[in-house]
Amino acid sequence: IVNNKGGVGKTTTVQSLAAALVRRKRSLRILVVDLDPQCHLSILHGWNASDDYFSTPTIYSAMRKGSGLPVYRTHREGVFIVPGDSTMQDVDADLFRQMNPKKVLQKCFGLRLDDHTDKICPADKPVLLTFIY
């Protein structure tokens, strides 16, 4: 869910969609990716970066390193999250230094997931990724 204006309900919509999809079909595995520097989606899903802020992988570290997305389990069964990072506000400068900044996030999605859940996510069961533009 993307919109340049703040306060239009992007976070609430993503949170509600994830919950509704899992409620409708329990076998789904939903991945939400928080690209907002405010990290409200991550916080809603129980993310607390203050535990080990500098060594815990987030979307920002994946984009900077060009690594797989760091996926964490949430408190809701079937919903997983790639947590946001307050330093996302500075990501443009970092991406500008990379060879093809428009494809950085695409590259992260193309790599194996960096599994940080307590259960291994089998590679043969795809994660549902939904993007609405």
C-alpha positions in Angstrom: 0.0 0.0 0.0 1.7 3.2 -1.1 0.7 6.9 -0.8 3.0 9.9 -0.4 0.6 11.6 2.0 0.6 10.7 5.7 -2.4 9.8 7.7 -4.4 8.2 4.9 -4.7 4.7 6.5 -1.8 2.8 4.8 -0.7 1.1 8.0 -4.2 0.3 9.1 -5.1 -1.1 5.7 -2.1 -3.4 5.6 -2.7 -4.6 9.2 -6.4 -5.2 8.5 -5.7 -7.0 5.1 -3.1 -9.3 6.7 -5.5 -10.2 9.6 -8.5 -10.7 7.3 -6.6 -12.9 4.8 -5.3 -15.2 7.6 -8.7 -15.3 9.2 -10.3 -16.2 5.9 -7.8 -19.0 5.1 -5.7 -20.3 8.0 -3.2 -22.0 5.7 -2.0 -18.7 4.2 1.3 -17.2 5.2 1.3 -13.4 4.8 4.4 -11.3 4.7 4.1 -7.6 5.5 7.1 -5.4 4.7 7.4 -2.1 6.6 9.1 0.6 4.5 8.0 3.5 6.6 10.7 5.1 8.9 8.0 5.6 11.6 7.8 1.8 11.8 4.2 1.8 13.0 3.4 -1.4 11.1 6.3 -3.1 12.8 5.2 -1.9 16.2 1.6 -3.1 15.7 3.0 -6.5 15.0 5.0 -6.6 18.2 8.4 -5.5 16.8 10.7 -4.0 19.4 14.0 -2.9 17.8 15.4 -1.5 21.1 16.2 -5.1 22.2 19.3 -5.2 20.1 19.0 -2.3 17.7 22.3 -2.3 15.9 22.7 -6.0 15.2 19.1 -6.9 14.4 18.5 -7.1 10.6 15.7 -4.9 9.2 14.5 -3.9 5.7 17.1 -1.1 5.8 20.0 -3.4 6.4 18.8 -5.8 3.7 18.6 -3.0 1.2 22.0 -1.6 2.1 23.7 -5.1 1.9 21.6 -6.4 -1.0 20.7 -9.4 1.2 17.6 -11.5 1.6 14.7 -10.0 3.5 14.9 -10.6 7.3 11.6 -12.3 8.1 10.3 -12.4 11.7 7.3 -14.2 13.2 4.5 -11.9 14.5 2.0 -12.6 17.4 -0.6 -13.5 14.8 -0.3 -17.0 13.4 0.4 -17.0 9.7 1.6 -13.3 9.5 5.3 -12.6 9.2 7.0 -9.3 9.0 10.1 -7.6 7.5 10.5 -4.9 10.1 11.0 -1.2 9.3 13.8 0.9 10.5 13.9 4.6 11.5 17.0 5.0 9.3 14.8 4.4 6.2 14.5 8.2 6.0 18.2 8.2 4.9 17.9 5.3 2.4 17.9 7.5 -0.7 21.5 8.5 -0.2 22.6 4.9 0.4 20.7 3.7 -2.6 22.1 6.4 -4.8 25.6 5.1 -4.2 24.5 1.6 -5.5 24.7 0.6 -9.1 21.0 0.4 -9.9 19.0 1.9 -6.9 15.6 1.2 -8.4 16.3 -2.5 -8.4 17.7 -2.9 -4.8 14.4 -3.9 -3.3 13.6 -6.2 -6.2 17.0 -7.9 -5.6 16.2 -8.4 -1.9 12.9 -10.2 -2.9 14.8 -12.4 -5.4 17.1 -13.8 -2.7 16.3 -16.5 -0.1 14.6 -15.2 2.9 16.8 -14.5 5.9 14.7 -16.5 8.3 14.7 -15.2 11.9 11.6 -17.0 12.9 11.7 -19.7 15.6 10.4 -22.2 12.9 12.0 -22.7 9.6 9.9 -21.4 6.7 10.1 -24.2 4.0 11.3 -22.9 0.7 8.7 -25.1 -1.2 5.8 -23.2 0.4 5.6 -19.7 -1.1 4.9 -16.6 1.0 2.0 -14.6 -0.4 3.2 -11.1 -1.3 0.6 -8.6 -2.1 1.4 -5.1 -3.5 -1.3 -2.6 -4.2 -0.4 0.6 -6.1 
